[in-house]
Amino acid sequence: MAKRRKVGNLLALAVLSAVTHRPMHPYEMASALRAWGKDQDMKIKWGSLYTVVQNLAKHGLLEAAGSTRQGGRPERTVYRITDAGREELADWVRELVSTPEPERLRFTAGLSVLAVLPPEEAARLLERRLALLEEELAGRREELARYGREVPRLFLVEGEYELAVREAETAWVRSLLGELTSGTFPGLEEWRAWHETNGTPSPPEAGEGSDTTT
């Protein structure tokens, strides 16, 4: 089970990782995180960056290390990571790497109510998703191959994982689509019949005469 963190926003994780390199003011943090593609690795709300930094400082995970001024701009506080911040960062990474947690995905939500669509429409939509997934996979493979010639693999493992997850999803969607188009999907006729009778009396449900799990 995930620990309750003093600052649990994943942006805090990214900030702590950034300032292990050197002290930074928040604008520098945002620039570095964008340059490193961290917004592709985790959901980041850039508008909350200053609040996250302030909360990290409030809880002793960051501390002010000075300030900078450029031209007529207001002074910017430069923050560095504290010993407590390093301990929190390492502990957080250990938890994220070692402990599986359920991911609430939009695709899962859609699949959970797939029965509201006729099977033919579901198949067309899955065909569209499959085409987009295959296009995305080609781009990810090319990107990894390009970066792999310049960047140590240690800094690409998250990209490898995302690629593996997408490859697994692609294979699963292709398999489901194959069952729908070949007519071998269990409960397909009941599913189709329900839509042909305008949804009367009720949609197919698991355990009530239908084999579909949706």
PASEBA-1860 file (N, C-alpha, C; in nm, 3 decimals):
! residues 214
1> MAKRRKVG> 0.084/-0.119/0.000/0.000/0.000/0.000/0.088/0.124/0.000 ~ 0.048/0.224/-0.081/0.128/0.345/-0.093/0.130/0.423/0.038 ~ 0.245/0.479/0.070/0.258/0.560/0.189/0.190/0.696/0.169 ~ 0.147/0.754/0.278/0.095/0.890/0.274/0.213/0.985/0.281 ~ 0.234/1.061/0.176/0.349/1.151/0.168/0.312/1.291/0.217 ~ 0.410/1.361/0.272/0.387/1.499/0.313/0.348/1.585/0.194 ~ 0.410/1.559/0.080/0.373/1.624/-0.046/0.361/1.511/-0.148 ~ 0.239/1.466/-0.176/0.219/1.345/-0.254/0.205/1.366/-0.404
9> NLLALAVL> 0.200/1.490/-0.451/0.191/1.519/-0.593/0.317/1.469/-0.664 ~ 0.300/1.395/-0.774/0.417/1.343/-0.845/0.507/1.454/-0.898 ~ 0.454/1.574/-0.913/0.540/1.685/-0.951/0.646/1.707/-0.844 ~ 0.613/1.680/-0.718/0.711/1.692/-0.609/0.826/1.594/-0.630 ~ 0.794/1.475/-0.676/0.897/1.376/-0.706/0.991/1.429/-0.814 ~ 0.933/1.488/-0.918/1.013/1.542/-1.028/1.100/1.658/-0.980 ~ 1.044/1.744/-0.896/1.120/1.858/-0.844/1.237/1.810/-0.760 ~ 1.213/1.716/-0.670/1.321/1.665/-0.586/1.432/1.602/-0.670
17> SAVTHRPM> 1.391/1.531/-0.776/1.493/1.470/-0.863/1.573/1.577/-0.936 ~ 1.506/1.686/-0.974/1.576/1.793/-1.048/1.681/1.860/-0.963 ~ 1.646/1.890/-0.838/1.740/1.966/-0.755/1.850/1.879/-0.695 ~ 1.849/1.750/-0.722/1.966/1.669/-0.684/2.085/1.705/-0.773 ~ 2.058/1.763/-0.891/2.166/1.801/-0.982/2.236/1.929/-0.936 ~ 2.155/2.026/-0.895/2.209/2.154/-0.847/2.093/2.236/-0.790 ~ 2.122/2.335/-0.706/2.016/2.424/-0.659/1.954/2.499/-0.778 ~ 1.824/2.519/-0.773/1.751/2.586/-0.882/1.639/2.671/-0.827
25> HPYEMASA> 1.602/2.774/-0.903/1.478/2.843/-0.871/1.366/2.776/-0.953 ~ 1.239/2.795/-0.917/1.130/2.720/-0.981/1.128/2.729/-1.133 ~ 1.162/2.846/-1.189/1.162/2.857/-1.334/1.265/2.763/-1.396 ~ 1.382/2.754/-1.333/1.485/2.661/-1.380/1.436/2.516/-1.370 ~ 1.368/2.486/-1.259/1.314/2.350/-1.240/1.222/2.314/-1.356 ~ 1.130/2.404/-1.390/1.035/2.378/-1.498/1.108/2.358/-1.631 ~ 1.206/2.443/-1.657/1.282/2.432/-1.782/1.356/2.299/-1.791 ~ 1.419/2.259/-1.678/1.494/2.134/-1.676/1.401/2.014/-1.694
33> LRAWGKDQ> 1.288/2.015/-1.625/1.195/1.902/-1.633/1.137/1.888/-1.773 ~ 1.109/2.001/-1.838/1.060/1.996/-1.977/1.168/1.942/-2.069 ~ 1.291/1.990/-2.050/1.403/1.946/-2.135/1.427/1.797/-2.121 ~ 1.406/1.744/-2.000/1.426/1.601/-1.975/1.304/1.517/-2.011 ~ 1.195/1.580/-2.054/1.075/1.506/-2.092/0.999/1.445/-1.977 ~ 1.013/1.504/-1.857/0.945/1.446/-1.741/0.794/1.458/-1.750 ~ 0.746/1.556/-1.828/0.602/1.569/-1.845/0.544/1.457/-1.930 ~ 0.630/1.378/-1.993/0.585/1.259/-2.065/0.586/1.136/-1.975
41> DMKIKWGS> 0.663/1.142/-1.867/0.675/1.028/-1.776/0.569/1.030/-1.667 ~ 0.517/1.147/-1.635/0.418/1.160/-1.528/0.327/1.278/-1.557 ~ 0.209/1.276/-1.498/0.115/1.385/-1.519/0.161/1.505/-1.438 ~ 0.190/1.614/-1.507/0.241/1.734/-1.442/0.148/1.851/-1.471 ~ 0.104/1.919/-1.366/0.028/2.043/-1.379/0.124/2.157/-1.349 ~ 0.172/2.221/-1.454/0.276/2.322/-1.437/0.227/2.439/-1.351 ~ 0.098/2.467/-1.353/0.045/2.577/-1.275/0.060/2.558/-1.125 ~ 0.081/2.435/-1.083/0.095/2.407/-0.939/0.241/2.398/-0.895
49> LYTVVQNL> 0.335/2.429/-0.985/0.477/2.412/-0.953/0.518/2.494/-0.831 ~ 0.483/2.621/-0.829/0.527/2.707/-0.718/0.466/2.660/-0.586 ~ 0.341/2.615/-0.589/0.278/2.564/-0.468/0.349/2.439/-0.419 ~ 0.385/2.349/-0.510/0.456/2.226/-0.474/0.592/2.260/-0.412 ~ 0.664/2.352/-0.475/0.795/2.392/-0.422/0.780/2.450/-0.282 ~ 0.681/2.536/-0.263/0.659/2.595/-0.131/0.625/2.489/-0.027 ~ 0.544/2.390/-0.067/0.508/2.283/0.027/0.629/2.196/0.061 ~ 0.713/2.170/-0.038/0.835/2.094/-0.010/0.925/2.168/0.088
57> AKHGLLEA> 0.933/2.299/0.070/1.013/2.380/0.163/0.948/2.383/0.302 ~ 0.817/2.393/0.305/0.744/2.397/0.433/0.772/2.271/0.515 ~ 0.782/2.157/0.448/0.803/2.031/0.518/0.951/1.994/0.531 ~ 1.039/2.087/0.497/1.182/2.065/0.519/1.249/1.976/0.417 ~ 1.186/1.956/0.301/1.245/1.872/0.197/1.329/1.954/0.099 ~ 1.299/2.083/0.091/1.381/2.181/0.020/1.411/2.294/0.116 ~ 1.517/2.370/0.085/1.546/2.489/0.164/1.602/2.596/0.072 ~ 1.579/2.722/0.109/1.630/2.833/0.030/1.782/2.836/0.038
65> AGSTRQGG> 1.844/2.854/-0.078/1.991/2.857/-0.084/2.040/2.993/-0.132 ~ 1.949/3.090/-0.146/1.988/3.221/-0.196/1.882/3.271/-0.293 ~ 1.917/3.373/-0.366/1.824/3.429/-0.464/1.902/3.485/-0.581 ~ 1.834/3.500/-0.694/1.895/3.557/-0.814/1.803/3.664/-0.869 ~ 1.863/3.756/-0.946/1.783/3.860/-1.011/1.840/3.882/-1.151 ~ 1.750/3.892/-1.249/1.792/3.921/-1.385/1.722/4.048/-1.432 ~ 1.802/4.148/-1.463/1.744/4.273/-1.510/1.651/4.334/-1.406 ~ 1.535/4.378/-1.453/1.438/4.438/-1.363/1.338/4.340/-1.307
73> RPERTVYR> 1.362/4.211/-1.327/1.269/4.110/-1.277/1.280/4.096/-1.125 ~ 1.172/4.049/-1.061/1.177/4.026/-0.916/1.281/3.919/-0.882 ~ 1.330/3.922/-0.760/1.425/3.819/-0.716/1.358/3.681/-0.718 ~ 1.436/3.583/-0.753/1.388/3.445/-0.754/1.463/3.366/-0.648 ~ 1.388/3.297/-0.564/1.451/3.216/-0.461/1.506/3.087/-0.522 ~ 1.630/3.058/-0.490/1.695/2.934/-0.535/1.683/2.831/-0.423 ~ 1.639/2.712/-0.460/1.618/2.606/-0.359/1.718/2.492/-0.380 ~ 1.757/2.431/-0.269/1.839/2.311/-0.275/1.769/2.202/-0.194
81> ITDAGREE> 1.803/2.079/-0.226/1.743/1.966/-0.155/1.811/1.948/-0.020 ~ 1.734/1.912/0.080/1.788/1.887/0.214/1.817/1.737/0.231 ~ 1.880/1.701/0.341/1.903/1.559/0.368/1.769/1.485/0.379 ~ 1.671/1.552/0.443/1.538/1.490/0.455/1.475/1.473/0.317 ~ 1.502/1.570/0.228/1.449/1.561/0.092/1.511/1.445/0.016 ~ 1.641/1.423/0.033/1.707/1.311/-0.033/1.652/1.177/0.018 ~ 1.629/1.171/0.149/1.573/1.048/0.207/1.432/1.023/0.153 ~ 1.352/1.131/0.145/1.216/1.118/0.093/1.216/1.074/-0.052
89> LADWVREL> 1.302/1.134/-0.132/1.312/1.099/-0.273/1.348/0.953/-0.291 ~ 1.451/0.907/-0.221/1.494/0.768/-0.234/1.385/0.671/-0.187 ~ 1.319/0.704/-0.076/1.212/0.618/-0.024/1.095/0.612/-0.120 ~ 1.062/0.725/-0.181/0.952/0.732/-0.277/0.982/0.648/-0.400 ~ 1.105/0.660/-0.450/1.144/0.581/-0.568/1.140/0.431/-0.535 ~ 1.186/0.393/-0.417/1.181/0.252/-0.377/1.038/0.201/-0.380 ~ 0.946/0.281/-0.327/0.805/0.240/-0.324/0.748/0.228/-0.465 ~ 0.774/0.327/-0.550/0.718/0.327/-0.685/0.769/0.209/-0.768
97> VSTPEPER> 0.897/0.175/-0.748/0.957/0.067/-0.826/0.916/-0.070/-0.775 ~ 0.897/-0.083/-0.644/0.876/-0.216/-0.586/0.730/-0.255/-0.568 ~ 0.639/-0.158/-0.560/0.501/-0.187/-0.521/0.402/-0.157/-0.632 ~ 0.341/-0.261/-0.692/0.241/-0.236/-0.796/0.118/-0.168/-0.737 ~ 0.062/-0.074/-0.812/-0.062/-0.009/-0.774/-0.157/-0.011/-0.892 ~ -0.288/-0.022/-0.866/-0.384/-0.020/-0.978/-0.382/0.114/-1.048 ~ -0.377/0.111/-1.180/-0.379/0.233/-1.260/-0.520/0.252/-1.315 ~ -0.582/0.364/-1.284/-0.717/0.392/-1.331/-0.709/0.457/-1.469
105> LRFTAGLS> -0.720/0.376/-1.573/-0.703/0.425/-1.708/-0.839/0.455/-1.774 ~ -0.842/0.555/-1.861/-0.964/0.589/-1.933/-1.009/0.473/-2.022 ~ -0.914/0.400/-2.079/-0.949/0.287/-2.164/-1.021/0.181/-2.083 ~ -0.974/0.156/-1.961/-1.039/0.059/-1.874/-1.183/0.101/-1.846 ~ -1.204/0.230/-1.823/-1.340/0.280/-1.798/-1.430/0.255/-1.919 ~ -1.378/0.281/-2.037/-1.457/0.257/-2.158/-1.490/0.110/-2.178 ~ -1.392/0.024/-2.155/-1.415/-0.120/-2.170/-1.519/-0.170/-2.071 ~ -1.524/-0.108/-1.953/-1.616/-0.156/-1.849/-1.762/-0.136/-1.887
113> VLAVLPPE> -1.789/-0.047/-1.983/-1.927/-0.023/-2.028/-1.939/-0.042/-2.179 ~ -1.853/-0.126/-2.235/-1.852/-0.148/-2.380/-1.985/-0.200/-2.433 ~ -2.061/-0.266/-2.347/-2.188/-0.326/-2.391/-2.288/-0.224/-2.442 ~ -2.272/-0.095/-2.408/-2.369/0.005/-2.454/-2.356/0.031/-2.603 ~ -2.247/-0.014/-2.664/-2.228/0.001/-2.808/-2.256/-0.131/-2.878 ~ -2.310/-0.127/-3.000/-2.323/-0.251/-3.077/-2.185/-0.310/-3.105 ~ -2.175/-0.442/-3.116/-2.043/-0.503/-3.137/-1.974/-0.455/-3.264 ~ -2.052/-0.426/-3.370/-1.990/-0.379/-3.494/-1.924/-0.243/-3.475
121> EAARLLER> -1.990/-0.155/-3.400/-1.931/-0.024/-3.373/-1.809/-0.039/-3.282 ~ -1.819/-0.126/-3.183/-1.706/-0.150/-3.094/-1.584/-0.197/-3.174 ~ -1.609/-0.284/-3.272/-1.500/-0.334/-3.356/-1.438/-0.221/-3.438 ~ -1.522/-0.133/-3.494/-1.468/-0.021/-3.573/-1.382/0.071/-3.486 ~ -1.427/0.095/-3.365/-1.352/0.182/-3.275/-1.220/0.117/-3.232 ~ -1.223/-0.012/-3.211/-1.100/-0.084/-3.176/-1.003/-0.085/-3.294 ~ -1.055/-0.093/-3.415/-0.970/-0.085/-3.534/-0.899/0.051/-3.539 ~ -0.974/0.156/-3.506/-0.915/0.290/-3.504/-0.807/0.299/-3.397
129> RLALLEEE> -0.838/0.245/-3.278/-0.740/0.249/-3.169/-0.615/0.170/-3.207 ~ -0.635/0.054/-3.269/-0.522/-0.030/-3.308/-0.432/0.044/-3.406 ~ -0.491/0.113/-3.503/-0.411/0.188/-3.600/-0.330/0.297/-3.532 ~ -0.392/0.367/-3.437/-0.321/0.473/-3.365/-0.211/0.416/-3.277 ~ -0.238/0.303/-3.213/-0.137/0.238/-3.130/-0.017/0.196/-3.213 ~ -0.042/0.137/-3.329/0.068/0.091/-3.413/0.152/0.209/-3.462 ~ 0.084/0.320/-3.492/0.156/0.441/-3.533/0.241/0.494/-3.417 ~ 0.183/0.495/-3.298/0.257/0.541/-3.180/0.376/0.451/-3.151
137> LAGRREEL> 0.357/0.320/-3.162/0.466/0.226/-3.136/0.583/0.249/-3.230 ~ 0.553/0.273/-3.356/0.660/0.297/-3.453/0.741/0.420/-3.413 ~ 0.670/0.525/-3.370/0.739/0.646/-3.328/0.822/0.625/-3.203 ~ 0.768/0.550/-3.105/0.842/0.524/-2.981/0.966/0.441/-3.008 ~ 0.954/0.339/-3.094/1.070/0.255/-3.124/1.180/0.339/-3.191 ~ 1.140/0.423/-3.283/1.237/0.508/-3.352/1.305/0.604/-3.255 ~ 1.224/0.662/-3.164/1.278/0.756/-3.066/1.376/0.688/-2.972 ~ 1.339/0.568/-2.923/1.429/0.495/-2.833/1.559/0.458/-2.902
145> ARYGREVP> 1.548/0.415/-3.027/1.668/0.377/-3.101/1.759/0.498/-3.120 ~ 1.699/0.615/-3.147/1.780/0.735/-3.166/1.848/0.777/-3.037 ~ 1.771/0.783/-2.928/1.830/0.824/-2.800/1.928/0.719/-2.749 ~ 1.903/0.593/-2.783/1.990/0.486/-2.736/2.132/0.498/-2.787 ~ 2.151/0.571/-2.895/2.285/0.592/-2.949/2.358/0.706/-2.876 ~ 2.284/0.784/-2.797/2.342/0.902/-2.735/2.332/0.904/-2.582 ~ 2.232/0.831/-2.528/2.201/0.840/-2.386/2.220/0.704/-2.320 ~ 2.282/0.696/-2.202/2.296/0.568/-2.132/2.159/0.504/-2.109
153> RLFLVEGE> 2.153/0.373/-2.118/2.025/0.303/-2.107/1.955/0.331/-1.974 ~ 2.033/0.356/-1.867/1.975/0.384/-1.736/1.871/0.495/-1.743 ~ 1.892/0.591/-1.834/1.802/0.706/-1.844/1.694/0.686/-1.950 ~ 1.683/0.564/-2.000/1.581/0.533/-2.100/1.487/0.421/-2.055 ~ 1.509/0.367/-1.934/1.430/0.250/-1.894/1.281/0.283/-1.883 ~ 1.247/0.407/-1.845/1.105/0.441/-1.837/1.042/0.439/-1.976 ~ 1.120/0.478/-2.078/1.070/0.472/-2.215/1.054/0.328/-2.261 ~ 1.147/0.242/-2.221/1.135/0.099/-2.255/1.009/0.039/-2.192
161> YELAVREA> 0.983/0.078/-2.067/0.864/0.026/-1.998/0.737/0.072/-2.069 ~ 0.729/0.201/-2.102/0.611/0.252/-2.171/0.591/0.181/-2.304 ~ 0.700/0.154/-2.374/0.692/0.083/-2.501/0.638/-0.058/-2.479 ~ 0.688/-0.127/-2.375/0.642/-0.263/-2.347/0.493/-0.265/-2.312 ~ 0.449/-0.166/-2.233/0.307/-0.157/-2.196/0.222/-0.135/-2.320 ~ 0.264/-0.046/-2.407/0.189/-0.018/-2.529/0.188/-0.139/-2.622 ~ 0.300/-0.211/-2.627/0.305/-0.331/-2.711/0.206/-0.436/-2.659 ~ 0.199/-0.450/-2.526/0.105/-0.545/-2.467/-0.039/-0.503/-2.495
169> ETAWVRSL> -0.067/-0.373/-2.483/-0.202/-0.324/-2.512/-0.238/-0.347/-2.658 ~ -0.143/-0.321/-2.746/-0.166/-0.340/-2.889/-0.199/-0.485/-2.920 ~ -0.123/-0.576/-2.861/-0.147/-0.719/-2.884/-0.285/-0.759/-2.831 ~ -0.323/-0.706/-2.715/-0.453/-0.741/-2.656/-0.568/-0.685/-2.740 ~ -0.556/-0.561/-2.784/-0.661/-0.500/-2.868/-0.674/-0.578/-2.999 ~ -0.560/-0.616/-3.057/-0.563/-0.693/-3.183/-0.634/-0.826/-3.162 ~ -0.609/-0.891/-3.047/-0.673/-1.019/-3.017/-0.824/-1.002/-2.998 ~ -0.865/-0.901/-2.920/-1.007/-0.876/-2.897/-1.077/-0.844/-3.028
177> LGELTSGT> -1.016/-0.761/-3.109/-1.073/-0.726/-3.238/-1.089/-0.850/-3.326 ~ -0.991/-0.939/-3.320/-1.000/-1.063/-3.397/-1.119/-1.147/-3.355 ~ -1.146/-1.154/-3.224/-1.262/-1.230/-3.176/-1.392/-1.167/-3.222 ~ -1.400/-1.035/-3.219/-1.524/-0.967/-3.260/-1.550/-0.984/-3.409 ~ -1.446/-0.971/-3.490/-1.465/-0.979/-3.635/-1.482/-1.123/-3.684 ~ -1.428/-1.219/-3.610/-1.444/-1.359/-3.651/-1.570/-1.422/-3.593 ~ -1.633/-1.354/-3.498/-1.755/-1.408/-3.437/-1.729/-1.506/-3.325 ~ -1.606/-1.515/-3.277/-1.575/-1.612/-3.172/-1.584/-1.553/-3.031
185> FPGLEEWR> -1.616/-1.424/-3.018/-1.625/-1.362/-2.887/-1.745/-1.420/-2.812 ~ -1.728/-1.471/-2.690/-1.839/-1.531/-2.616/-1.952/-1.431/-2.589 ~ -2.077/-1.473/-2.612/-2.192/-1.387/-2.585/-2.216/-1.282/-2.692 ~ -2.148/-1.296/-2.806/-2.159/-1.195/-2.911/-2.302/-1.183/-2.964 ~ -2.370/-1.295/-2.983/-2.506/-1.291/-3.038/-2.603/-1.224/-2.943 ~ -2.587/-1.252/-2.812/-2.674/-1.186/-2.713/-2.649/-1.035/-2.712 ~ -2.525/-0.999/-2.721/-2.487/-0.857/-2.725/-2.551/-0.789/-2.846 ~ -2.537/-0.852/-2.962/-2.593/-0.796/-3.084/-2.746/-0.791/-3.078
193> AWHETNGT> -2.805/-0.897/-3.026/-2.952/-0.904/-3.020/-3.008/-0.794/-2.931 ~ -2.940/-0.764/-2.823/-2.988/-0.659/-2.733/-2.998/-0.525/-2.805 ~ -2.900/-0.496/-2.888/-2.902/-0.370/-2.963/-3.006/-0.374/-3.075 ~ -3.025/-0.490/-3.134/-3.124/-0.502/-3.243/-3.266/-0.484/-3.193 ~ -3.290/-0.508/-3.064/-3.423/-0.488/-3.006/-3.432/-0.356/-2.931 ~ -3.341/-0.261/-2.967/-3.340/-0.127/-2.908/-3.320/-0.128/-2.756 ~ -3.240/-0.222/-2.709/-3.205/-0.223/-2.568/-3.316/-0.269/-2.476 ~ -3.402/-0.361/-2.523/-3.510/-0.412/-2.439/-3.483/-0.558/-2.405
201> PSPPEAGE> -3.501/-0.599/-2.279/-3.540/-0.517/-2.164/-3.422/-0.454/-2.091 ~ -3.304/-0.512/-2.102/-3.187/-0.458/-2.031/-3.062/-0.507/-2.100 ~ -2.950/-0.437/-2.079/-2.825/-0.480/-2.144/-2.776/-0.611/-2.086 ~ -2.696/-0.686/-2.162/-2.640/-0.810/-2.110/-2.552/-0.783/-1.990 ~ -2.562/-0.868/-1.889/-2.480/-0.853/-1.769/-2.412/-0.985/-1.737 ~ -2.297/-0.976/-1.677/-2.225/-1.096/-1.635/-2.309/-1.174/-1.537 ~ -2.318/-1.305/-1.557/-2.391/-1.390/-1.463/-2.540/-1.400/-1.491 ~ -2.587/-1.333/-1.599/-2.729/-1.340/-1.630/-2.750/-1.386/-1.774
209> GSDTTT> -2.691/-1.500/-1.803/-2.714/-1.561/-1.933/-2.621/-1.515/-2.041 ~ -2.526/-1.429/-2.011/-2.431/-1.382/-2.110/-2.291/-1.409/-2.062 ~ -2.204/-1.445/-2.157/-2.065/-1.473/-2.123/-1.976/-1.349/-2.131 ~ -2.031/-1.237/-2.180/-1.946/-1.119/-2.194/-1.910/-1.065/-2.057 ~ -1.789/-1.014/-2.045/-1.743/-0.959/-1.918/-1.756/-0.810/-1.914 ~ -1.812/-0.751/-2.016/-1.826/-0.607/-2.015/-1.960/-0.572/-1.958
END
